[in-house]
Amino acid sequence: MQNTSAHAAVRKNIPTPANVSNGLTTEEPLMVTQEAVEAYERRTGFVGIGRIMVEDGHWIIVTKEELARSRAQVHANRHPVTRQRGVA
């Protein structure tokens, strides 16, 4: 009898239509370049992953300049200047 109740407790974690998300991401999409997507597809052989990830809202295709600008902005926001000037 105890074994049955333990098994039932494990089964509660099985995804069901009621507790599975609709597949859309709730996080901000990852910015990637078209060149990076093409390189990944060549390396893995998984052709079409870029289109799938963009359609599902996981990735946004941007230019190299947009990506660099975005990374610079994130870096500036993440690491405030803490050094003192004039200290040798």
C-alpha positions as CSV (number, residue, x, y, z in Angstrom):
1,M,0.0,0.0,0.0
2,Q,2.8,2.4,0.9
3,N,4.5,1.7,-2.4
4,T,1.4,2.7,-4.4
5,S,1.1,6.1,-2.6
6,A,4.8,6.8,-3.2
7,H,4.3,6.0,-6.9
8,A,1.3,8.3,-7.0
9,A,3.4,11.2,-5.5
10,V,6.0,10.8,-8.3
11,R,3.3,10.8,-11.0
12,K,2.1,14.2,-9.8
13,N,5.1,15.8,-11.5
14,I,4.3,14.4,-14.9
15,P,3.4,17.2,-17.4
16,T,-0.3,17.2,-18.3
17,P,-2.1,19.6,-20.7
18,A,-3.3,21.5,-17.7
19,N,0.2,22.4,-16.4
20,V,2.2,22.5,-19.6
21,S,3.0,26.0,-21.0
22,N,1.8,26.9,-24.5
23,G,5.4,26.7,-25.8
24,L,6.0,30.5,-26.0
25,T,8.9,31.8,-24.1
26,T,8.3,34.3,-21.3
27,E,11.9,35.4,-21.2
28,E,13.4,38.1,-23.5
29,P,14.4,36.6,-26.8
30,L,18.1,36.0,-27.5
31,M,19.7,38.3,-30.0
32,V,21.7,36.4,-32.6
33,T,23.3,37.3,-36.0
34,Q,22.3,35.6,-39.2
35,E,26.0,34.6,-39.6
36,A,25.9,32.9,-36.2
37,V,22.8,30.9,-37.1
38,E,24.2,29.8,-40.4
39,A,27.5,28.7,-38.7
40,Y,25.6,26.7,-36.1
41,E,23.4,25.0,-38.8
42,R,26.5,24.1,-40.8
43,R,28.3,22.8,-37.7
44,T,25.4,20.7,-36.3
45,G,23.6,19.8,-39.5
46,F,20.4,21.0,-38.0
47,V,19.2,23.1,-40.9
48,G,16.2,25.3,-40.2
49,I,16.8,25.8,-36.4
50,G,17.1,29.5,-36.9
51,R,13.7,29.8,-38.6
52,I,12.1,27.6,-35.9
53,M,13.7,29.6,-33.0
54,V,12.7,33.0,-34.5
55,E,9.1,31.8,-35.2
56,D,8.8,30.5,-31.6
57,G,10.0,33.8,-30.2
58,H,13.3,32.5,-28.7
59,W,15.7,34.4,-31.0
60,I,15.7,37.7,-32.7
61,I,18.0,38.1,-35.8
62,V,20.0,41.3,-35.6
63,T,23.0,42.8,-37.3
64,K,26.5,42.6,-35.9
65,E,26.4,46.3,-35.1
66,E,23.1,46.0,-33.2
67,L,24.5,43.0,-31.2
68,A,27.7,44.9,-30.3
69,R,25.7,48.0,-29.2
70,S,23.4,45.8,-27.1
71,R,26.3,44.0,-25.4
72,A,28.1,47.3,-24.7
73,Q,24.9,48.7,-23.1
74,V,24.5,45.5,-20.9
75,H,28.1,45.6,-19.9
76,A,27.9,49.3,-18.9
77,N,24.8,48.7,-16.8
78,R,26.2,45.6,-15.1
79,H,29.6,46.9,-14.1
80,P,29.5,50.4,-12.5
81,V,32.8,52.2,-12.2
82,T,34.2,51.7,-8.7
83,R,37.8,52.8,-9.2
84,Q,39.1,56.1,-7.8
85,R,41.0,58.4,-10.1
86,G,44.5,59.5,-9.2
87,V,45.3,56.5,-7.1
88,A,48.5,54.8,-8.1
